[in-house]
Amino acid sequence: MASTSIRAALAADPDVGAGNVLHKLIEHGADLSGPGIAFDVAVDGFPAWQGLTLGELRERAAARAAWLHAYGITRRDPVAIYVTSSADCFLNWMGLVWLGAIPALMNPNIPGDIAAQYIGKLRATALITDAAHIERLAGQDVGIPVLDAADTGTGDPALAPAPFKLHADDPIAITHSSGTTRMPTAVVHSHASLFHATRKIRLSGPRAQGTERILSALPAPHAAGIMTINHALSNRSELLFLSRQDDGGAVLDAIEQWKPTGVFGFAVTWSELARFDLEQHDMDSVALWFNTGDCAHEPHIRNLVNVGSRNVVTRQAGSSAGAAVKRVKGSSFVDGLGSTEMGHSAFHITHRPDTERYGRCVGVPHVFADVALLDTETGEEVPVGQVGHFGLKSPTLAPGYWNDHVNTYRNRLNGYYLTGDLMFRDEEGYYYHVDRAVDSVDLGGGNWLYTAMSEEQILRAVPDVRDCTIVSVKTDTGVVSDVLLSLHESADPDADHTEAVRAALTPAAAATLRKVVVFPDENIVTGPTGKVRKFLMRQRHLAEMANA
């Protein structure tokens, strides 16, 4: 069956959801020799970088379902997955969902002691892990059976039971929104919630340019990872899912080797790619960059949209030949502010070489998103131009936190989920992100230091700066701020950027500036998300200050 017919069938099938796309594709007649998923590691005898077909993907998921079923895993069993590779993450996720179990996907960077505590909070019945993470857990008692990911793929696919029939409200994954900075918060995703956006905006029209061949640099054990898998499968797109996201050089190598038409990632990915002169690399295949999580900074976006190429429809003046498709230099960047709990970005905006709406503009809401900017003291919406707390009502929202009703309800106000983001909207209905609420600093007198917006202003004003982080602390005399800079390779590391940084900030923020510190690249803390990276950089700087 043609991919357009498959997509239409999936969109019209009310039983399709995040947990059964694989099975529904086959039920609706998708070609078993068509695209499944490619991984950057060898798995089950398949070499790295070689795409599994749809049929082979189903077989490898069935092998894990059979093995786990024989072991005794059954419906509603929470099972933690703490592994290194995207292959082990997704194939075990598919095997567990096949059985109606509840996979809890864990960030592979979580320290062993925190991981053990988190697994205990999950009340998991088993842990699937690998050799690297067994070593990380050394000395920790997780209190449940530990299953080796190297074994789960050895089951006989023919012995897999019939796939569990999922209901819209059934949990199909637990992911988390942190892990390297604090105890993770376990976020539950349902069969319907994590597929709603795919059904409404990915399958409702033609397949978007740039999604024919997708390279994912998103973290696999994240809600965005599951959505990307289902997005690619549903659209019958080729997909290569990387296992690491914090190495810009590895992402760049993958682009040149695999030649994707679209690259999906978090804001930290684009910051890492800004280390390189992309004009010196083969980027021509890329028509689309897709961002979620933190919204991206303007200089990082411009670095990307000026390379690659895309199709445009042209019509010559006076020509009777009609429209023609022409390939032109320059790509598109789709920015989508999102979080684990939101299930999908609520806003969308597309940047190209000729667009100018920046300043941390995240665009306009998707059709399924009921958005409000709230005053948390009154619960009322704030006026146009005023900063408020972003509240969201959406079918994509996670149902809550696993085993944690306190946090599930703490973040609700007037029926809205409070994401923890601070934003304002303009007269035209565009929304702008200024900061995370926990990172903003009240300077008194109605003035605030918004760290994310300040970082944007510095990046725009000081060309030598590739990335930056602001560390603010309250002292007996008021708030003081240090700005941590990561410079482009061509910049002079000994140059004094203090006055340029000061001039980029608002007067109130500039008044708090104490010093500007250049962080050499070898000292930059990497992580799967921008928030994690910036948190760790701040912690390192504060520790150095305390020891000075």
LINWO-V288516 format. One record per run of one state. SS is the DSSP state (@ for helix, = for strand, . for the rest). FROM is the first residue (numbers start at 1). TO is the last residue. If there is no record, write none. Layout:
ss from to
SS FROM TO
SS FROM TO
This chain:
ss from to
. 1 2
@ 3 12
. 13 20
@ 21 27
. 28 34
= 35 39
. 40 42
= 43 43
. 44 45
= 46 46
. 47 51
= 52 53
@ 54 71
. 72 77
= 78 82
. 83 85
@ 86 98
. 99 101
= 102 105
. 106 111
@ 112 122
. 123 125
= 126 129
. 130 130
@ 131 136
. 137 144
= 145 148
@ 149 152
. 153 156
@ 157 159
. 160 170
= 171 176
. 177 185
= 186 190
. 191 195
@ 196 202
. 203 212
= 213 216
. 217 222
@ 223 234
. 235 237
= 238 241
. 242 247
@ 248 258
. 259 261
= 262 265
. 266 266
@ 267 273
. 274 277
@ 278 280
. 281 287
= 288 293
. 294 297
@ 298 305
. 306 308
= 309 314
. 315 323
= 324 329
. 330 331
= 332 337
. 338 346
= 347 351
. 352 360
= 361 365
. 366 369
= 370 374
. 375 380
= 381 381
. 382 387
= 388 393
. 394 399
= 400 401
. 402 404
@ 405 410
. 411 411
= 412 413
. 414 415
= 416 425
. 426 430
= 431 436
@ 437 439
. 440 440
= 441 444
. 445 446
= 447 449
. 450 450
@ 451 461
. 462 464
= 465 475
. 476 477
= 478 487
. 488 497
@ 498 504
. 505 506
@ 507 510
. 511 512
= 513 518
. 519 520
@ 521 523
. 524 529
@ 530 547
. 548 548
